[in-house]
Amino acid sequence: MKYKSRTFQLVCALSALCLAILVSSPLILLAFPKFSTPAQTASPIQSPESPLPETNYNMPGTVVDAYYINENPDNPPLPAKPAYDTLTITERQAQGLSLEIPKTSPYYGQKVVYLTFDDGPEPENTPAVLDILKQNGIKATFFVVGNQIEKYPEILRRIYHEGHAIGNHSYNHVYRELYQSPNSYFSQLRQTDEVIKKIIGVRPRISRAPGGSAGSFTKDYWETLKKLGYTEVGWNVSSGDASSAKANAIVNNIVAQMENKHLWSHATLLMHDGRGHAETVKALPTIIKYYKDRQFEFRVINFETPSPW
């Protein structure tokens, strides 16, 4: 019995010792850091496979719900979707590929409106416009300026990621430089294409001349436009927000022009989201409500968008 008692005491003592070692081991490692493992002491290093930090918008090159031009004849333009090219003019020319715009028929609906915004992106107005569009579940078209997207590439990514259409609106919007010659104009378009593709991985094939083509384009401009595969997009309803008009006046301008029911099948509305256009942002919810109340269909500019006039 004595023997069993001693054995029991020995087992208990050994168990207590093991427990003490287990409990104290982390403290021992802290006291002697040179024996600790690298994972415990070294700063964490992100491996190439580690997930990138979360961002609000897609990284460049991410595919969204849009039509992407390729050389497959079984890849016709998708209706009501933004249209993009995965290749620049230079890349197409180097590969001997066509610059021609894919063939499609113009879309005329009963009541159709294209909301378009020029001169952005801009850090205050453009995100506010995007928020309003998102709240209303509608898409629009943004004609962007090259030197602006260089400053605010993340806003361009948001426009692209949220399914809006993107158009080329020159590189610097300076008329005296832009309209010196067709070469000057198309040099700016190509430069802006390169910037856009660098940011989102694709480029637009739609463009809008700053100030409009009337009075600026000659026959040479139109011929080069067709040769290089751009679709020039004008407008037939002006918000008048290029002036100092307040929100109420902007809305009234639009409503007055919409009295012309010939425009209802393809109303292309010009607005601005660039610097100094906070009144446009204020007017936008009312503008959207006006069209929604009349059951208009909101579409983005693409190859099936009719000429405004």
SVG drawing of the C-alpha trace seen along z (x, -y; Angstrom):
<svg xmlns="http://www.w3.org/2000/svg" viewBox="-45 -83 64 85">
<polyline fill="none" stroke="black" stroke-width="0.4" points="0.0,0.0 2.9,-2.3 4.4,-1.4 1.3,-2.3 1.0,-5.6 4.5,-6.6 4.0,-5.7 0.8,-7.8 2.7,-10.8 5.5,-10.5 3.0,-10.5 1.2,-13.5 4.6,-15.4 5.6,-14.6 2.2,-15.8 2.5,-19.0 6.0,-19.6 4.8,-19.0 1.9,-21.4 4.2,-24.1 6.5,-23.8 3.6,-24.1 2.2,-27.2 5.6,-28.9 6.9,-28.1 5.6,-31.3 7.2,-33.4 10.5,-31.5 10.4,-32.4 9.8,-36.0 12.7,-36.1 15.0,-34.5 14.0,-36.1 16.9,-34.6 15.2,-31.2 11.8,-32.4 10.7,-31.5 10.9,-34.0 7.1,-34.1 6.9,-35.3 9.4,-38.1 9.8,-39.2 7.6,-41.8 5.1,-40.2 6.2,-40.3 3.5,-40.1 4.2,-37.3 3.3,-37.7 0.3,-35.4 -1.0,-37.4 -4.3,-39.3 -3.9,-42.9 -5.4,-45.5 -9.1,-46.1 -9.9,-49.0 -13.3,-50.6 -13.0,-50.0 -11.7,-47.5 -8.0,-47.3 -7.0,-48.2 -8.0,-45.7 -10.9,-44.2 -13.7,-43.2 -17.2,-44.7 -20.6,-44.2 -19.7,-45.8 -19.0,-45.1 -15.4,-44.5 -14.3,-44.8 -12.4,-41.9 -11.9,-40.4 -14.5,-37.6 -17.4,-38.1 -19.6,-36.2 -19.1,-39.0 -21.6,-41.6 -22.1,-44.8 -24.2,-44.2 -27.3,-46.4 -27.5,-49.0 -23.9,-48.3 -20.8,-50.5 -18.4,-49.7 -14.6,-49.4 -11.6,-48.4 -8.8,-46.3 -6.3,-47.8 -5.2,-51.3 -4.9,-52.8 -1.1,-52.2 -1.6,-48.5 -4.2,-47.9 -2.0,-49.4 1.0,-47.4 -1.0,-44.2 -2.6,-45.2 -6.1,-45.1 -9.1,-47.1 -10.0,-50.4 -13.5,-50.3 -16.4,-50.6 -18.5,-47.5 -21.8,-47.7 -25.0,-48.1 -28.4,-49.8 -29.4,-53.0 -31.7,-52.5 -34.8,-54.6 -37.2,-54.0 -40.5,-55.6 -38.8,-57.5 -35.0,-57.3 -32.6,-59.6 -28.8,-59.6 -27.4,-61.5 -23.9,-62.7 -21.3,-64.5 -18.3,-66.4 -14.9,-67.7 -14.4,-65.3 -13.4,-63.5 -13.3,-66.0 -13.0,-65.0 -16.1,-66.7 -18.7,-66.7 -18.0,-63.4 -18.3,-61.1 -21.5,-63.0 -22.9,-62.5 -22.0,-58.8 -23.7,-58.5 -26.9,-59.9 -26.9,-57.7 -26.3,-54.6 -29.1,-55.6 -31.4,-55.8 -30.2,-52.6 -29.3,-54.2 -26.2,-54.5 -24.8,-57.5 -21.9,-58.5 -18.8,-60.4 -16.6,-62.2 -13.4,-62.5 -10.3,-64.8 -6.9,-63.2 -5.1,-65.4 -7.9,-65.1 -7.9,-61.3 -4.1,-61.4 -4.9,-63.3 -7.9,-61.2 -7.4,-57.7 -9.4,-56.1 -12.5,-58.1 -12.2,-56.8 -12.0,-53.2 -15.2,-53.8 -17.0,-55.1 -15.9,-52.0 -16.5,-49.6 -20.1,-50.9 -21.0,-50.2 -21.2,-53.7 -19.8,-54.5 -16.6,-56.4 -15.8,-58.7 -12.7,-60.7 -13.0,-64.4 -9.4,-65.4 -6.3,-65.6 -6.3,-69.3 -9.5,-70.9 -7.6,-74.0 -9.2,-75.1 -6.3,-77.1 -4.1,-74.0 -6.7,-71.4 -8.1,-72.9 -4.8,-74.1 -5.2,-71.2 -6.7,-67.7 -3.3,-66.4 -3.4,-68.4 -6.9,-67.2 -6.3,-63.5 -2.9,-63.6 -4.8,-64.6 -7.4,-61.9 -4.7,-59.2 -2.9,-60.5 -6.0,-60.3 -6.7,-56.8 -3.3,-55.7 -4.0,-57.2 -7.4,-55.6 -6.1,-52.2 -3.3,-52.4 -5.8,-53.0 -8.6,-50.6 -7.0,-48.3 -9.3,-49.3 -10.1,-52.5 -13.3,-54.0 -14.2,-54.4 -16.6,-57.3 -15.5,-60.9 -16.9,-64.3 -15.2,-67.5 -14.9,-70.1 -17.3,-72.9 -18.9,-70.7 -17.8,-69.9 -19.8,-72.7 -17.5,-75.6 -14.4,-73.5 -14.4,-70.5 -13.7,-70.8 -14.0,-68.0 -10.5,-66.8 -11.5,-66.3 -14.5,-64.1 -12.5,-62.1 -9.7,-61.4 -12.4,-60.6 -13.8,-57.9 -10.4,-56.6 -9.2,-56.2 -12.4,-54.5 -13.9,-57.1 -17.7,-57.8 -18.2,-61.5 -21.1,-62.2 -22.9,-65.5 -26.1,-66.4 -29.6,-67.7 -30.6,-68.9 -28.3,-71.3 -28.7,-71.8 -27.2,-75.3 -24.9,-74.5 -21.8,-75.8 -23.0,-79.2 -23.6,-80.4 -27.1,-78.9 -28.5,-77.8 -30.1,-74.4 -33.7,-75.5 -32.7,-77.2 -30.8,-74.1 -33.9,-72.0 -36.1,-74.6 -33.7,-74.6 -34.1,-70.9 -37.9,-70.8 -38.4,-73.6 -36.3,-71.7 -38.1,-68.5 -41.3,-70.1 -39.9,-69.1 -41.2,-65.5 -39.0,-64.7 -36.2,-64.4 -38.0,-61.9 -36.7,-58.9 -33.1,-59.8 -32.7,-62.8 -29.0,-63.3 -28.5,-65.6 -25.4,-67.6 -24.2,-68.3 -20.9,-68.8 -19.3,-67.2 -16.1,-69.2 -14.9,-71.9 -17.4,-74.6 -20.5,-72.6 -22.0,-72.0 -25.3,-73.4 -25.5,-70.5 -25.2,-68.1 -28.0,-69.8 -30.2,-69.7 -29.5,-66.1 -32.0,-64.3 -34.8,-66.6 -33.7,-66.0 -33.7,-62.2 -37.2,-62.4 -38.5,-64.4 -37.5,-61.6 -38.5,-58.8 -42.0,-60.3 -42.5,-60.2 -41.2,-56.6 -38.1,-57.4 -35.5,-54.6 -32.0,-55.6 -29.2,-54.3 -25.5,-54.8 -23.9,-56.1 -22.6,-53.3 -22.4,-52.3 -26.2,-52.0 -26.9,-55.5 -28.4,-57.6 -27.0,-60.9 -28.5,-63.7 -29.9,-65.5"/>
</svg>
